[in-house]
Amino acid sequence: MPWRNKYEASAQLYSQLRTEHFDMLSKHKQLTLKTNSAQEVVDKMERMEKDVKAKNLELADMIRERDRARFDLDRLPLRVLMDSRGALSRLSESLESLVAKRDKAPGRVCEYALIVEEIRPII
């Protein structure tokens, strides 16, 4: 019967080792998930930092461009600005007259359509 005791002892040891193994596997899976999650967060953070740097560069370019435009505007003489405003007002008036003519056009088209309909039977 000593072999039976040895068999039961080894079966019990096997059972214990198997349980410990499964516990270790589950801990390993949890650690792997945490590691993957942490890596995703690190990757996302790096992408965000890269985007922020790109936006900062873009903002700096826009500020430089704005400052350059202000400098150019300050350099323009007052007379040129007044001439520009006069030209702008003339363009605005021209645009208004074109819009008025455009608004009258549909009425004329209807008149021509009526005349064509009256003439068709005669032709």
ABEGO torsion letter per residue (X at the ends): XAAAAAAAAAAAAAAAAAAAAAAAAAAAAAAAAAAAAAAAAAAAAAAAAAAAAAAAAAAAAAAAAAAAAAAAAAABBAAAAAAAAAAAAAAAAAAAAAAAAAAAAAAAAAAAAAAAAAAAAAX
